[in-house]
């Protein structure tokens, strides 16, 4: 439990300053002078016994000189971050990130600087200027002019003042980011201030908004944060496209409207990620390894969960021939296109945009296979085509399918749909191991050269069609020799080439 009169334990601070960094900072201070403080999230996380992400330092004079000299001593790189304030980031060769800032917005002392910050739990500082030369102290005192220690102890997110929120409207969103990352409750008055001023978020640079949204998605409480964003109206300012799904009815397989279903899918995704074994049993290690390989995949799949049905409102229809049944034809493809536009507006990376867009575009594929399996119509060819389409991204496609299935509990929803999704994932992994991997590891039965020399074909787009179909036939175990491959190639070459099956 955090005390309201807390000190920073020296051992925790020493452990965080590695590779002689304290000595290097001491050397810089001898040259540049001034006061130096450990501030903000670094102090907060050390008090909470959490590993801080970055090292945040505030100096009373010449932050640029501090940063440049430390860069020289560490051999790292230095970039300027703030446009209006003097803030610099150093990345050392050991990938330690150190942010230097001066006193902000005209503050003349560290207490004034802290009072100009966003939240009380981020307005904490510990003086380092004496500690740099004497590390025998038992503890470092924490400066707390806004009662942030009390809010830390209470698990509360509180804005320092309404004016501080207005000074940088991104702070309206950061309220929810820190509530999600720390697992704290937002003080009612702060929530009321966000509700009152939420239209101001439109004045903030899109990439800054995207950074905060991704930070929310990276927590284990993204669903709770988006509930709060919806409740105060900030969500509609940031992602107005979601509002079209509010109150939009769905077919009988769903028990929620389009928007609530999307929100519930995000909730289910977080529950699945917290307990992969429960939903994918002995195949959960495949899921875990896939997510661990590229940590931001978790963020990508959560975005897909929230926005997978964003195309439904523009694809809404009524089938008069089937008793007025609601339809959303091609909502997956339209949704992928809409998401791409949203992501580009937020100036998110091309990689992140494409990763989530393809999940949205493919999210119905597992259910098509499940429907075929239910009717005893599932074919090896259909399984191979999904494996080929998804490639290495098969795990997150089935994570999305599982979350989508769990979020749709209408009276017409298949009773065992979660078991079907889990079973299909296991089946596809087996097919990949027994049919796909051996073919991909072996030399091809024929090449483009064989098509030229043996069949007198002219190189062109037809070659890729032929070779793909040969490989698919080999995976189906319907051919196994070069002779059989050449016979099939001749048959394919003689056929009129139309659109490929989806």
C-alpha positions, -999 to +999 in steps of 0.1 A: +000+000+000+014+034-010+018+059+018+009+096+013+044+105+025+063+080+003+100+080-005+116+062-034+137+032-023+173+038-034+178+002-045+149+005-070+165+037-084+200+022-086+186-009-104+170+014-130+201+034-137+223+009-154+257+010-173+271+038-152+244+062-161+244+080-128+281+087-131+276+101-166+248+123-154+270+135-125+297+144-151+272+163-172+260+182-141+295+193-133+297+209-167+262+223-172+250+228-137+214+232-125+190+209-107+179+175-120+148+156-111+134+121-118+098+129-127+064+118-139+057+082-149+091+070-139+085+080-102+050+068-103+059+033-116+088+029-092+064+037-063+040+011-077+068-014-080+064-015-118+092-015-143+092+020-159+093+021-196+114+052-200+136+074-179+120+109-175+142+137-163+136+174-158+164+199-155+162+235-143+185+249-171+197+240-206+180+207-213+195+207-248+230+209-233+222+181-208+209+159-236+237+165-260+264+159-235+248+127-222+244+116-258+282+120-263+290+102-231+267+072-239+273+071-276+236+072-282+213+092-305+194+123-296+162+138-311+141+168-302+105+159-292+086+190-282+078+218-306+070+245-280+088+230-250+124+220-249+122+182-247+149+158-260+151+120-262+182+100-260+184+063-270+216+047-257+233+018-275+217-004-248+182+008-259+177+028-227+153+057-235+160+089-216+138+120-220+151+154-209+128+184-205+131+218-190+105+234-167+073+237-187+052+266-197+072+293-179+075+274-145+103+287-124+107+257-101+100+220-101+068+224-080+054+249-106+063+225-134+045+196-117+014+217-112+012+223-149+010+185-158-020+165-167-028+141-138-019+141-101-004+106-104+020+119-131+029+151-111+056+136-089+093+142-088+124+131-069+155+153-067+187+137-081+212+165-079+227+154-045+220+117-051+243+118-082+273+122-059+261+104-028+243+072-034+245+060+003+211+077+011+185+053+024+157+069+003+149+097-021+121+121-010+092+125-034+079+160-042+041+160-045+025+194-048-009+181-062-015+152-037-007+126-063+005+101-037-029+102-021-045+094-055-020+066-061-029+051-027-066+054-035-062+041-071-077+072-086-071+092-118-076+129-112-069+159-134-048+186-117-071+213-130-097+219-158-072+245-173-045+219-175-068+197-196-076+226-219-039+235-223-035+203-242-068+185-251-049+152-257-050+150-220-087+143-223-078+110-238-048+104-216-072+102-186-085+069-201-051+057-211-038+059-176-070+046-160-065+015-183-028+011-178-029+015-140-063-001-134-075+030-116-109+046-114-115+081-129-126+107-104-162+119-112-152+156-115-124+147-140-149+126-160-173+156-160-146+178-173-138+154-201-174+152-211-177+190-212-147+195-233-145+164-255-150+183-289-116+199-283-099+166-291-104+175-328-077+202-324-050+175-315-027+161-341-040+128-354-008+109-348-008+119-311-044+106-308-033+073-325-005+069-300-028+071-270-054+048-286-027+022-293-014+026-257-050+019-245-052-012-267-018-024-253-033-026-218-055-054-205-084-030-199-091-016-234-127-026-233-132-007-200-115+023-215-137+023-246-168+020-224-157+051-206-149+069-239-184+060-251-200+071-219-185+106-219-189+111-257-152+113-265-154+081-286-177+097-311-153+126-315-124+102-322-141+074-341-174+088-353-178+059-378-187+036-348-218+057-340-236+045-371-239+010-355-257+023-324-293+009-324-287-010-357-305-043-355-288-076-366-300-110-377-312-135-351-277-149-346-269-117-326-283-104-294-267-070-296-268-041-320-239-035-343-220-011-320-226-031-288-215-063-306-182-046-316-176-035-281-185-069-267-161-085-292-133-064-278-142-075-243-142-112-253-109-107-271-093-095-238-108-125-220-095-149-246-060-133-245-060-137-207-068-174-209-058-190-243-060-225-228-097-221-221-106-215-257-079-233-277-068-261-253-037-279-266-033-254-295-029-224-272+009-226-273+007-218-311-014-188-303+009-177-275+041-181-296+025-162-325+016-132-302+049-132-284+069-132-317+056-096-325+041-080-294+021-054-313+000-082-328-021-080-296-028-044-304-036-052-340-060-080-332-078-058-306-083-031-332-098-058-355-121-069-327-135-034-321-139-025-358-145-058-375-181-049-383-176-013-391-187-020-426-222-032-416-240+001-414-231+009-451-240-026-462-273-029-443-301-045-463-334-064-460-340-096-480-377-095-488-376-130-502-365-144-469-391-130-446-374-096-443-341-110-431-314-084-423-283-087-445-249-071-445-235-084-478-197-077-482-195-059-449-161-076-443-145-061-474-162-027-470-152-027-434-115-033-443-117-004-467-133+019-441-107+009-415-079+016-438-092+051-443-096+056-405-061+043-398-046+065-425-064+096-410-048+087-377-015+084-395-009+049-381+019+029-397+013+011-430+022-022-413-003-018-385-030-006-409-026-036-433-024-061-405-057-051-390-074-044-424-067-079-436-082-094-404-113-074-410-115-085-446-111-121-437-131-123-405-160-142-421-139-169-436-137-192-405-175-190-402-180-200-438-159-231-431-178-238-399-211-236-418-198-261-444-185-284-417-219-283-400-235-294-433-208-321-440-196-300-470-162-290-458-135-299-483-097-301-481-095-276-510-115-250-490-092-255-460-061-252-481-073-220-496-079-204-462-045-215-450-029-201-481-048-168-478-040-163-441-005-176-442+013-170-409-016-149-397-039-179-392-037-177-354-049-141-351-077-147-376-090-174-353-085-153-323-108-128-339-133-155-350-135-168-314-141-133-300-167-126-326-185-159-319-185-154-281-199-119-287-228-131-308-253-150-286-286-146-305-312-173-305-301-184-340-265-186-331-251-222-335-250-237-300-214-250-302-199-223-324-169-217-300-161-254-301-164-253-339-140-224-342-115-241-319-118-274-337-114-258-371-082-240-359-068-274-348-079-290-381-062-263-402-030-266-382-030-303-388-036-298-425-008-272-426+016-296-410+006-327-430-003-312-464+012-278-468+045-278-450+059-310-468+050-295-502+066-261-495+097-278-481+102-299-512+114-288-547+084-280-569+072-308-592+075-284-622+087-249-628+081-222-653+110-235-673+092-269-676+061-251-689+082-235-717+102-266-727+077-293-721+044-276-731+057-248-753+038-222-733+046-185-735+055-168-701+028-147-687+002-144-659-011-179-668+022-194-654+013-183-618-022-197-621-009-231-633+019-234-608-004-224-579-030-250-590-002-276-593+009-269-558-026-270-545-032-304-562+000-317-547-012-306-512-044-324-518-024-355-526-041-358-560-008-357-579+028-366-568+050-368-598+063-344-625+045-364-652+011-359-634+019-323-629+026-317-666-007-334-675-026-312-652-007-282-664-018-289-700-054-293-689-053-259-670-036-242-699-064-253-722-092-240-700-106-205-703-093-185-673-120-167-654-121-152-619-104-172-592-126-186-565-127-167-533 
